[in-house]
Amino acid sequence: MKFIFLLFLPFSLYANEVTMHNIEEREFTQSSLLYLIKAEKKSIDFKKLKHLSLFNLKKNVSESIFYDKGTLYQKDIKVDFKRAYFFEGNLYMQECYATFKNGYIKADSAIYKRTNIEFKKLTMKKENKLYHKFKYTYTISKM
């Protein structure tokens, strides 16, 4: 993430917003690939980044650096999202649809944390049963 800011720092003097299309980002641990994000578009709004405040920091970050229409690939689950952003090391996703080996989840929002994904306001089909829940935590298997 720091590399992206350094790469576009000279452009921030002349542009208010940078948009990258058909982007892929990967995060690695020392032994393997942690996750892959593919998105149609990633936007960075330098004008909003300059005016960050401690109040409503999450809202300001979500409007400054975000992904549109993308997918998070993580070991045994794939999560499609309409919009996503990173905040405090977690990936916050909106309007999600996740598929895994024996079902699917359709949720209003989800939070990816390295060991699990927390879905909120969801409909889930698992092993041919349909569930409606306010919150569900999907634990990512360790390989």
Salt bridges, closest charged atoms under 4 A:
GLU24 OE1 - ARG26 NH2 2.95
GLU24 OE2 - LYS38 NZ 3.99
GLU25 OE2 - LYS42 NZ 2.74
GLU27 OE2 - ARG114 NH2 3.95
GLU63 OE2 - LYS59 NZ 3.49
ASP68 OD2 - LYS41 NZ 3.68
ASP68 OD1 - ARG83 NE 3.27
GLU118 OE1 - LYS113 NZ 3.82
GLU118 OE2 - LYS120 NZ 3.70
GLU118 OE1 - LYS135 NZ 3.93
